[in-house]
Amino acid sequence: MRRGTRRAAEDPLWSRDLVLVVASSFLAFAAFGISLPVLPRYVVEELGRGDATAGFVFGSFAIAAILVRPFVGRWGDRRGRHRLMVAGAALMVLGLVGHVPATTVGTLVLARLVLGAGQAALVVGAATMTLDLAPTGRQGEASSYSMVAVQVGLGLGPVAGELVLDAASYAMVWWVSAGVALLSGAVALFVTPDRGHPDVASIRGVAGFFHRSGLAPGVILALGMTGFVGFLAFVPLYADEIGVPQAAPLFLLASLTIAGVRLAGARLPDRLGPVRTGTIALAAAAVGLLGLGLWPTPTGLYVMTFAMAAGTALVVPSLLLAAVQGVAVHERSRVMATFTSFIDVAGALGPLLLGAVAGVATYGAAFITAAVACVVAGVLVRLWLTPSLAARVRLSDGPPAGAPDA
């Protein structure tokens, strides 16, 4: 490691603004999480629709997220990430309040679309500001801590949602979640506004909305996350099949493992480099998914859930770091928008692919298929990221810590 890099790595990480950005992200995802266990029940019990409709309504927010990310990325680079966070939180509040009068599937889907657009804007703004505020050589660490906050918010939100529903009503759930989203926006208001780059408006064509530096890491991310989203979708049914009566402890184990590994290994992407860290993470995730398919017992389910979650924990931070290394500051929002779009792609296509495999074979075969996807992702890390990172670092002002690392 170069002397300048060592000094940079010793710079203080936690500034006032970074604390506020992470806190705003936590509150935003807690607000989103509050609705997660309640929405399907609302569709079935209050609107009188079936499971398929509940699934469509639940996933409709991702449609908006995919569609708006290219535009919010450009807007964040041009106008500033702070404005993007505040605008995203405002849209989330509007979408969640829109759940209150929604008495038809159409109006509820409309509210979910607004919510998805707001969440996409806030995610891109917060993720980019986290990188901007972190000292040189510690961007991966800062991103890992921010993702821990997101994970905790998603973990605590559903608990709060069920408690509010048990104590009050569906309407009160929507109001509480909107209130938490409003608090997220209020916290974001206190972040020091950053200056945008108006010259981004002169960039024409596809390059003005998508950034090629986010494409290869994004494709790898989608492959690497297929198993995790499949786990979320099918582990309750798989658990029933192999004699595990409750799936909730498995979700808790996965969530705590991801949070713990991200905390303990926050500096690994910076120290080892994104290529090496990403390869190790994908290999661990593949082992866990393969074990889920080949060890269909209660013990195997718990052990391999831990292995899968431990690997998955560092997939996103390492690939995120790979996406932004050597990229100019005024291009980062477009990179984040491009990169994070593939999370939604994995969330939409992963369950469809693995569900099709499970339909013609078994749930075990679906997890083995996901393990193969992780192996392919690991190979692509070496084939795609090593040369592209080397080229970008040569063109940048100075090499970030840990890159390139063949």
C-alpha positions as CSV (number, residue, x, y, z in Angstrom):
1,M,0.0,0.0,0.0
2,R,1.3,3.5,-0.9
3,R,2.2,5.9,1.9
4,G,-0.4,8.4,0.7
5,T,-3.1,5.7,0.7
6,R,-2.1,4.7,4.2
7,R,-2.5,8.3,5.5
8,A,-5.9,8.6,3.7
9,A,-7.1,5.4,5.3
10,E,-6.4,6.9,8.7
11,D,-8.6,10.0,8.1
12,P,-11.7,10.2,10.3
13,L,-14.6,8.4,8.7
14,W,-17.6,9.7,10.6
15,S,-18.4,13.3,9.8
16,R,-21.6,15.0,10.8
17,D,-23.0,14.8,7.3
18,L,-22.2,11.1,6.9
19,V,-24.0,10.3,10.2
20,L,-27.1,12.2,8.9
21,V,-27.0,10.5,5.5
22,V,-26.8,7.0,7.2
23,A,-29.5,7.9,9.7
24,S,-31.8,9.1,6.9
25,S,-31.3,5.9,5.0
26,F,-32.1,3.8,8.1
27,L,-35.3,5.7,8.6
28,A,-36.3,5.5,4.9
29,F,-35.9,1.7,4.9
30,A,-37.6,1.3,8.3
31,A,-40.6,3.2,6.8
32,F,-40.6,0.9,3.8
33,G,-40.2,-2.2,6.0
34,I,-43.2,-1.3,8.1
35,S,-45.5,-2.0,5.1
36,L,-43.9,-5.3,4.1
37,P,-45.8,-7.8,6.3
38,V,-49.0,-5.7,6.2
39,L,-49.5,-5.1,2.5
40,P,-50.3,-8.7,1.4
41,R,-52.8,-9.0,4.2
42,Y,-54.4,-5.8,3.2
43,V,-54.8,-6.9,-0.4
44,V,-56.3,-10.3,0.6
45,E,-58.4,-9.3,3.6
46,E,-59.5,-5.8,2.8
47,L,-59.6,-5.7,-1.0
48,G,-60.7,-9.3,-1.3
49,R,-58.1,-10.3,-3.9
50,G,-55.9,-13.4,-4.2
51,D,-52.3,-14.2,-3.6
52,A,-51.3,-13.5,-7.2
53,T,-52.7,-10.0,-7.0
54,A,-51.0,-9.4,-3.6
55,G,-47.7,-10.4,-5.3
56,F,-48.3,-8.0,-8.2
57,V,-49.2,-5.1,-5.9
58,F,-46.2,-5.9,-3.7
59,G,-43.7,-5.9,-6.6
60,S,-45.2,-2.9,-8.4
61,F,-42.9,-0.5,-6.6
62,A,-39.9,-2.1,-8.3
63,I,-41.3,-1.2,-11.7
64,A,-41.2,2.4,-10.9
65,A,-37.7,2.0,-9.3
66,I,-36.3,0.5,-12.5
67,L,-37.9,3.1,-14.8
68,V,-36.8,6.2,-12.8
69,R,-33.3,5.2,-11.8
70,P,-31.6,6.5,-15.0
71,F,-33.4,9.8,-14.7
72,V,-32.6,10.3,-11.0
73,G,-29.0,9.4,-11.6
74,R,-28.7,12.2,-14.2
75,W,-30.6,14.6,-11.9
76,G,-28.3,13.8,-9.0
77,D,-25.2,14.5,-11.0
78,R,-26.6,17.7,-12.4
79,R,-28.5,19.1,-9.4
80,G,-26.8,17.5,-6.4
81,R,-27.3,14.4,-4.3
82,H,-28.8,16.3,-1.4
83,R,-31.8,17.4,-3.4
84,L,-32.2,13.9,-4.7
85,M,-32.4,12.5,-1.1
86,V,-34.9,15.2,0.0
87,A,-37.1,14.8,-3.1
88,G,-37.0,11.0,-2.7
89,A,-38.1,11.1,0.9
90,A,-41.0,13.5,-0.1
91,L,-42.2,11.1,-2.8
92,M,-42.0,8.2,-0.3
93,V,-44.2,10.2,2.1
94,L,-46.7,10.9,-0.7
95,G,-46.8,7.3,-1.8
96,L,-47.3,5.9,1.7
97,V,-50.0,8.5,2.5
98,G,-51.6,7.4,-0.8
99,H,-52.1,3.9,0.7
100,V,-54.6,5.4,3.2
101,P,-57.5,6.1,0.7
102,A,-56.6,3.2,-1.6
103,T,-59.6,1.0,-1.8
104,T,-58.9,-0.6,-5.2
105,V,-56.0,-2.4,-6.6
106,G,-55.5,0.3,-9.2
107,T,-55.2,3.1,-6.6
108,L,-52.9,1.0,-4.4
109,V,-50.6,0.2,-7.3
110,L,-50.4,3.9,-8.1
111,A,-49.4,4.6,-4.5
112,R,-46.8,1.8,-4.7
113,L,-45.4,3.3,-8.0
114,V,-44.9,6.7,-6.3
115,L,-43.3,5.0,-3.3
116,G,-40.9,3.0,-5.6
117,A,-39.9,6.2,-7.5
118,G,-39.2,8.0,-4.2
119,Q,-37.2,5.1,-2.8
120,A,-35.1,4.8,-6.0
121,A,-34.3,8.5,-5.8
122,L,-33.3,8.4,-2.1
123,V,-31.2,5.2,-2.5
124,V,-29.2,6.8,-5.4
125,G,-28.8,10.1,-3.6
126,A,-27.8,8.5,-0.2
127,A,-25.4,5.9,-1.8
128,T,-23.6,8.6,-3.8
129,M,-23.4,11.0,-0.9
130,T,-21.9,8.3,1.2
131,L,-19.1,7.8,-1.3
132,D,-18.6,11.6,-1.7
133,L,-18.3,12.1,2.1
134,A,-16.0,9.2,2.8
135,P,-12.3,9.8,2.9
136,T,-10.2,8.5,0.0
137,G,-9.5,4.8,0.5
138,R,-12.5,4.3,2.8
139,Q,-15.4,4.4,0.4
140,G,-16.0,0.7,0.7
141,E,-16.1,0.9,4.5
142,A,-18.5,3.8,4.5
143,S,-20.8,1.9,2.1
144,S,-20.7,-1.2,4.2
145,Y,-21.8,0.7,7.3
146,S,-24.6,2.5,5.4
147,M,-25.8,-0.9,4.2
148,V,-25.9,-2.2,7.8
149,A,-28.2,0.7,8.6
150,V,-30.4,-0.3,5.7
151,Q,-30.5,-3.9,6.8
152,V,-31.4,-2.9,10.4
153,G,-34.1,-0.7,9.1
154,L,-35.6,-3.4,6.9
155,G,-35.4,-5.8,9.9
156,L,-37.1,-3.5,12.5
157,G,-39.7,-2.1,10.1
158,P,-41.8,-5.3,9.7
159,V,-41.8,-5.8,13.5
160,A,-43.2,-2.3,14.0
161,G,-45.7,-2.8,11.2
162,E,-47.2,-5.9,12.8
163,L,-47.3,-4.3,16.2
164,V,-49.1,-1.2,14.8
165,L,-51.6,-3.4,12.9
166,D,-52.3,-5.5,16.0
167,A,-52.9,-2.4,18.1
168,A,-54.7,-0.3,15.6
169,S,-55.6,-0.6,11.9
170,Y,-54.3,-0.7,8.4
171,A,-54.7,3.0,8.0
172,M,-52.6,3.6,11.1
173,V,-49.8,1.4,9.6
174,W,-49.7,3.6,6.5
175,W,-49.7,6.8,8.6
176,V,-46.9,5.6,10.8
177,S,-44.8,4.5,7.9
178,A,-45.4,7.9,6.2
179,G,-44.4,9.6,9.4
180,V,-41.1,7.7,9.6
181,A,-40.4,8.5,5.9
182,L,-41.1,12.2,6.7
183,L,-38.6,12.0,9.6
184,S,-36.1,10.5,7.1
185,G,-36.6,13.6,4.9
186,A,-36.3,15.9,7.8
187,V,-33.0,14.4,8.8
188,A,-31.8,14.7,5.2
189,L,-32.6,18.4,5.2
190,F,-29.8,19.0,7.7
191,V,-27.2,17.5,5.5
192,T,-24.9,20.2,4.0
193,P,-26.1,20.6,0.4
194,D,-23.6,19.6,-2.3
195,R,-23.1,21.4,-5.5
196,G,-24.3,19.8,-8.7
197,H,-22.6,19.8,-12.1
198,P,-24.8,21.6,-14.6
199,D,-22.5,20.6,-17.5
200,V,-24.0,17.1,-17.2
201,A,-27.0,18.4,-19.1
202,S,-24.8,18.7,-22.2
203,I,-24.3,14.9,-22.3
204,R,-26.6,13.5,-24.9
205,G,-27.9,10.1,-25.7
206,V,-27.8,6.9,-23.6
207,A,-24.6,8.1,-21.8
208,G,-26.6,10.8,-20.2
209,F,-28.7,8.3,-18.3
210,F,-26.7,5.1,-18.0
211,H,-23.0,4.9,-17.1
212,R,-21.0,2.0,-18.5
213,S,-18.9,1.7,-15.4
214,G,-22.0,0.4,-13.6
215,L,-23.0,-2.2,-16.2
216,A,-20.5,-5.0,-15.6
217,P,-20.6,-4.8,-11.8
218,G,-24.4,-4.6,-12.1
219,V,-24.7,-7.7,-14.2
220,I,-22.5,-9.6,-11.8
221,L,-24.5,-8.2,-8.9
222,A,-27.8,-9.5,-10.5
223,L,-26.3,-13.0,-10.9
224,G,-24.8,-13.0,-7.4
225,M,-28.0,-11.8,-5.7
226,T,-30.3,-14.3,-7.5
227,G,-29.8,-16.9,-4.7
228,F,-30.6,-14.4,-1.9
229,V,-33.8,-13.2,-3.5
230,G,-34.7,-16.8,-4.2
231,F,-34.0,-17.6,-0.6
232,L,-36.4,-14.8,0.5
233,A,-39.1,-16.1,-1.8
234,F,-38.9,-19.8,-1.3
235,V,-37.3,-20.7,2.0
236,P,-40.7,-20.8,3.8
237,L,-41.9,-23.5,1.4
238,Y,-38.6,-25.3,1.5
239,A,-38.6,-25.2,5.3
240,D,-42.0,-26.8,5.4
241,E,-40.8,-29.5,2.9
242,I,-37.9,-30.6,5.1
243,G,-39.7,-30.4,8.5
244,V,-38.7,-26.9,9.8
245,P,-42.0,-25.5,11.2
246,Q,-41.1,-21.8,11.2
247,A,-39.2,-19.8,8.6
248,A,-39.0,-16.6,10.7
249,P,-35.8,-17.7,12.6
250,L,-34.1,-18.3,9.2
251,F,-34.9,-14.8,8.0
252,L,-33.6,-13.4,11.3
253,L,-30.4,-15.5,11.0
254,A,-29.8,-14.3,7.5
255,S,-30.4,-10.6,8.5
256,L,-28.2,-10.7,11.6
257,T,-25.5,-12.5,9.7
258,I,-25.4,-10.0,6.9
259,A,-25.4,-7.1,9.4
260,G,-22.6,-8.7,11.5
261,V,-20.4,-9.6,8.5
262,R,-20.7,-6.1,7.1
263,L,-19.8,-4.6,10.4
264,A,-16.8,-6.9,11.0
265,G,-15.6,-6.9,7.4
266,A,-16.4,-3.2,6.5
267,R,-12.8,-2.5,5.6
268,L,-12.2,-5.6,3.5
269,P,-13.3,-4.1,0.1
270,D,-10.9,-1.2,0.6
271,R,-8.0,-3.3,1.9
272,L,-8.3,-6.4,-0.3
273,G,-9.7,-4.6,-3.3
274,P,-13.2,-5.2,-4.9
275,V,-12.1,-8.0,-7.2
276,R,-10.6,-10.2,-4.5
277,T,-13.3,-9.4,-2.0
278,G,-16.0,-9.9,-4.5
279,T,-14.6,-13.3,-5.6
280,I,-14.4,-14.5,-2.0
281,A,-17.9,-13.3,-1.2
282,L,-19.4,-14.9,-4.3
283,A,-17.6,-18.2,-3.5
284,A,-19.0,-18.2,0.0
285,A,-22.5,-17.5,-1.2
286,A,-22.2,-20.3,-3.8
287,V,-21.1,-22.8,-1.1
288,G,-24.1,-21.8,1.0
289,L,-26.6,-22.1,-1.8
290,L,-25.1,-25.4,-2.9
291,G,-25.4,-26.7,0.6
292,L,-29.0,-25.6,0.8
293,G,-29.7,-27.7,-2.2
294,L,-27.6,-30.8,-1.2
295,W,-28.2,-30.9,2.6
296,P,-32.0,-30.9,2.9
297,T,-32.2,-31.3,6.7
298,P,-33.1,-28.8,9.5
299,T,-29.4,-28.6,10.5
300,G,-28.3,-28.1,6.9
301,L,-30.8,-25.4,6.4
302,Y,-29.5,-23.3,9.3
303,V,-25.8,-23.9,8.7
304,M,-26.1,-23.2,5.0
305,T,-28.3,-20.1,5.5
306,F,-25.5,-18.7,7.6
307,A,-22.9,-19.5,4.9
308,M,-25.1,-18.0,2.1
309,A,-25.8,-14.8,4.1
310,A,-22.1,-14.4,5.1
311,G,-21.1,-14.4,1.5
312,T,-23.9,-12.3,0.3
313,A,-23.1,-9.6,2.9
314,L,-20.0,-8.4,1.0
315,V,-21.2,-8.9,-2.5
316,V,-22.9,-5.5,-2.8
317,P,-20.1,-3.4,-1.0
318,S,-17.3,-4.9,-3.1
319,L,-19.2,-4.6,-6.5
320,L,-20.3,-1.1,-5.6
321,L,-16.7,-0.1,-5.0
322,A,-15.7,-1.6,-8.3
323,A,-18.4,0.4,-10.0
324,V,-17.2,3.8,-8.8
325,Q,-13.4,3.3,-8.7
326,G,-11.7,5.7,-11.1
327,V,-15.0,7.5,-11.9
328,A,-15.2,11.3,-11.7
329,V,-17.3,12.7,-8.9
330,H,-19.8,14.3,-11.2
331,E,-20.6,10.9,-12.8
332,R,-21.2,9.0,-9.6
333,S,-25.0,9.3,-9.4
334,R,-25.4,7.9,-12.9
335,V,-23.1,5.0,-11.9
336,M,-25.1,4.3,-8.8
337,A,-28.4,4.5,-10.7
338,T,-27.1,2.1,-13.3
339,F,-25.6,-0.3,-10.7
340,T,-28.5,-0.3,-8.3
341,S,-31.0,-1.0,-11.2
342,F,-29.7,-4.5,-11.3
343,I,-30.8,-5.1,-7.7
344,D,-34.4,-4.6,-9.0
345,V,-33.6,-6.8,-12.0
346,A,-32.5,-9.6,-9.6
347,G,-35.6,-9.0,-7.4
348,A,-37.9,-9.3,-10.4
349,L,-36.3,-12.1,-12.5
350,G,-34.6,-14.2,-9.7
351,P,-37.8,-15.6,-8.2
352,L,-39.2,-16.2,-11.7
353,L,-36.2,-18.2,-12.8
354,L,-35.8,-20.2,-9.6
355,G,-39.6,-20.7,-9.3
356,A,-39.5,-22.2,-12.8
357,V,-36.7,-24.6,-11.8
358,A,-38.6,-25.6,-8.6
359,G,-41.7,-26.1,-10.6
360,V,-40.1,-28.7,-12.9
361,A,-37.7,-30.1,-10.3
362,T,-37.3,-29.3,-6.6
363,Y,-36.5,-26.3,-4.3
364,G,-33.1,-27.9,-3.8
365,A,-32.5,-27.8,-7.5
366,A,-33.5,-24.1,-7.5
367,F,-30.8,-23.3,-4.9
368,I,-28.2,-25.3,-6.8
369,T,-29.1,-23.3,-9.9
370,A,-28.6,-20.1,-7.9
371,A,-25.2,-21.5,-6.7
372,V,-24.2,-21.9,-10.4
373,A,-25.2,-18.3,-11.0
374,C,-22.9,-17.2,-8.2
375,V,-20.0,-19.2,-9.8
376,V,-20.6,-17.6,-13.1
377,A,-20.6,-14.2,-11.4
378,G,-17.3,-15.0,-9.7
379,V,-15.8,-15.9,-13.1
380,L,-17.1,-12.6,-14.6
381,V,-15.5,-10.7,-11.8
382,R,-12.1,-11.9,-13.0
383,L,-12.9,-11.6,-16.7
384,W,-14.6,-8.2,-16.7
385,L,-13.7,-6.3,-13.6
386,T,-9.9,-6.8,-13.5
387,P,-9.2,-5.2,-16.9
388,S,-11.8,-2.5,-16.6
389,L,-10.6,-1.4,-13.2
390,A,-7.0,-1.3,-14.4
391,A,-8.0,0.9,-17.3
392,R,-10.1,3.3,-15.2
393,V,-7.5,3.6,-12.5
394,R,-4.8,4.5,-15.1
395,L,-7.1,7.3,-16.4
396,S,-8.0,8.7,-12.9
397,D,-6.0,11.2,-11.0
398,G,-4.8,8.6,-8.5
399,P,-5.3,4.9,-7.8
400,P,-7.8,4.1,-5.1
401,A,-6.8,1.7,-2.3
402,G,-6.8,-1.9,-3.3
403,A,-7.2,-1.5,-7.0
404,P,-6.6,-3.1,-9.3
405,D,-6.1,-6.4,-7.7
406,A,-5.9,-9.3,-10.1
